[in-house]
């Protein structure tokens, strides 16, 4: 391969009719000397992690997809021993069961982008990735030290929590505070959050504080309609520099539970940067109306407020999105009733707000 000048390689292995076991990627056969290899981009699918992978010193981008069950050390060695790596994606990978912990401790790493997407790994503990700027943790439990990634700017976080079986839900219910996720990430500018599960499980912090002083763009997506959908106020109040706030509410079969409503206290909070607020999945429920009214009441720079009955957040990569909406034919009575509930709540110091009901 070196003789051909290959620097970009994708290998996706598929089981054959008679052979259903996983494939062993022949790391030793790519070139005569891995340390001298010019391979920069590598994607492996359906393979086990080759033990010689760390010897490819020119590797800058690595994607592991559908990797067979491998011990944590196999993954940890990649972070620690590939000095030029800047991008690492783990997609649908296995790591030895729910009790396994993968520890990423690479103080010399150059990794700037790390994605963990739907991997069956007990948990990942990030201790030191000093150059990490973009992080996506989707469906995998992720924990980190307070100084793990001082350069982090963009984070996409998806997590499901709770037990679906009715007989166990009350017994295993656990409420979590946002501080557990966000207290060590003050420099984030772009945040995508997808918290889901059978119950609303985010509660106000015991000691609320400004967790996200530099956040500019926020998407809260896939909020189950059975939750108290006003909970993103918790995020909103921790981000004084927020300029764009989008929320998508996903319909579900369960009815909202009055016992799960957040007892909001009056606030003197004022937000002076937010210009745009968009809500998709708007059904004009009491708690949805409350959140819209709250945003309009506390934002002094607000210019555009849009509420769409039909719509969703379309991913554009892991850290960008687009609100895809469809116009709904509201009856005049519905529209008038909704607007009456909302209008008149804009901040007294704000300029006129353009209000769109779609």
Secondary structure as the mmCIF struct_conf table of DSSP 4:
data_model
#
loop_
_struct_conf.conf_type_id
_struct_conf.id
_struct_conf.beg_label_comp_id
_struct_conf.beg_label_asym_id
_struct_conf.beg_label_seq_id
_struct_conf.end_label_comp_id
_struct_conf.end_label_asym_id
_struct_conf.end_label_seq_id
TURN_TY1_P TURN_TY1_P1 UNK A 2 UNK A 5
STRN STRN1 UNK A 8 UNK A 12
BEND BEND1 UNK A 17 UNK A 18
BEND BEND2 UNK A 21 UNK A 21
HELX_LH_PP_P HELX_LH_PP_P1 UNK A 22 UNK A 22
STRN STRN2 UNK A 23 UNK A 24
HELX_RH_3T_P HELX_RH_3T_P1 UNK A 27 UNK A 29
BEND BEND3 UNK A 30 UNK A 30
BEND BEND4 UNK A 32 UNK A 32
HELX_RH_3T_P HELX_RH_3T_P2 UNK A 34 UNK A 36
STRN STRN3 UNK A 41 UNK A 45
BEND BEND5 UNK A 46 UNK A 46
STRN STRN4 UNK A 47 UNK A 48
HELX_LH_PP_P HELX_LH_PP_P2 UNK A 49 UNK A 50
TURN_TY1_P TURN_TY1_P2 UNK A 51 UNK A 52
HELX_RH_3T_P HELX_RH_3T_P3 UNK A 53 UNK A 55
TURN_TY1_P TURN_TY1_P3 UNK A 57 UNK A 58
STRN STRN5 UNK A 61 UNK A 65
BEND BEND6 UNK A 66 UNK A 66
HELX_LH_PP_P HELX_LH_PP_P3 UNK A 67 UNK A 69
HELX_RH_AL_P HELX_RH_AL_P1 UNK A 72 UNK A 81
TURN_TY1_P TURN_TY1_P4 UNK A 83 UNK A 84
STRN STRN6 UNK A 87 UNK A 91
BEND BEND7 UNK A 92 UNK A 92
STRN STRN7 UNK A 94 UNK A 94
BEND BEND8 UNK A 96 UNK A 97
TURN_TY1_P TURN_TY1_P5 UNK A 98 UNK A 99
STRN STRN8 UNK A 101 UNK A 105
TURN_TY1_P TURN_TY1_P6 UNK A 107 UNK A 108
STRN STRN9 UNK A 113 UNK A 117
BEND BEND9 UNK A 118 UNK A 118
STRN STRN10 UNK A 120 UNK A 120
BEND BEND10 UNK A 122 UNK A 122
STRN STRN11 UNK A 123 UNK A 128
TURN_TY1_P TURN_TY1_P7 UNK A 130 UNK A 131
STRN STRN12 UNK A 134 UNK A 138
BEND BEND11 UNK A 139 UNK A 140
STRN STRN13 UNK A 142 UNK A 144
TURN_TY1_P TURN_TY1_P8 UNK A 146 UNK A 147
BEND BEND12 UNK A 148 UNK A 148
TURN_TY1_P TURN_TY1_P9 UNK A 150 UNK A 151
STRN STRN14 UNK A 154 UNK A 160
BEND BEND13 UNK A 162 UNK A 162
BEND BEND14 UNK A 165 UNK A 165
HELX_RH_AL_P HELX_RH_AL_P2 UNK A 166 UNK A 172
STRN STRN15 UNK A 176 UNK A 177
TURN_TY1_P TURN_TY1_P10 UNK A 178 UNK A 178
HELX_RH_AL_P HELX_RH_AL_P3 UNK A 179 UNK A 182
TURN_TY1_P TURN_TY1_P11 UNK A 183 UNK A 184
TURN_TY1_P TURN_TY1_P12 UNK A 186 UNK A 187
STRN STRN16 UNK A 190 UNK A 196
BEND BEND15 UNK A 197 UNK A 199
STRN STRN17 UNK A 202 UNK A 203
TURN_TY1_P TURN_TY1_P13 UNK A 206 UNK A 207
BEND BEND16 UNK A 211 UNK A 211
TURN_TY1_P TURN_TY1_P14 UNK A 213 UNK A 214
STRN STRN18 UNK A 217 UNK A 224
TURN_TY1_P TURN_TY1_P15 UNK A 225 UNK A 226
BEND BEND17 UNK A 227 UNK A 227
HELX_RH_3T_P HELX_RH_3T_P4 UNK A 229 UNK A 232
HELX_RH_AL_P HELX_RH_AL_P4 UNK A 233 UNK A 236
TURN_TY1_P TURN_TY1_P16 UNK A 237 UNK A 238
TURN_TY1_P TURN_TY1_P17 UNK A 240 UNK A 241
STRN STRN19 UNK A 244 UNK A 250
BEND BEND18 UNK A 253 UNK A 254
HELX_LH_PP_P HELX_LH_PP_P4 UNK A 255 UNK A 257
HELX_RH_3T_P HELX_RH_3T_P5 UNK A 258 UNK A 260
HELX_LH_PP_P HELX_LH_PP_P5 UNK A 264 UNK A 266
STRN STRN20 UNK A 271 UNK A 271
BEND BEND19 UNK A 272 UNK A 273
STRN STRN21 UNK A 276 UNK A 280
BEND BEND20 UNK A 281 UNK A 281
HELX_RH_AL_P HELX_RH_AL_P5 UNK A 286 UNK A 298
STRN STRN22 UNK A 299 UNK A 299
BEND BEND21 UNK A 300 UNK A 301
STRN STRN23 UNK A 304 UNK A 308
BEND BEND22 UNK A 309 UNK A 309
STRN STRN24 UNK A 310 UNK A 315
BEND BEND23 UNK A 316 UNK A 319
STRN STRN25 UNK A 321 UNK A 326
HELX_RH_AL_P HELX_RH_AL_P6 UNK A 332 UNK A 342
TURN_TY1_P TURN_TY1_P18 UNK A 343 UNK A 344
BEND BEND24 UNK A 346 UNK A 346
TURN_TY1_P TURN_TY1_P19 UNK A 348 UNK A 349
BEND BEND25 UNK A 350 UNK A 350
HELX_LH_PP_P HELX_LH_PP_P6 UNK A 351 UNK A 353
STRN STRN26 UNK A 354 UNK A 357
#
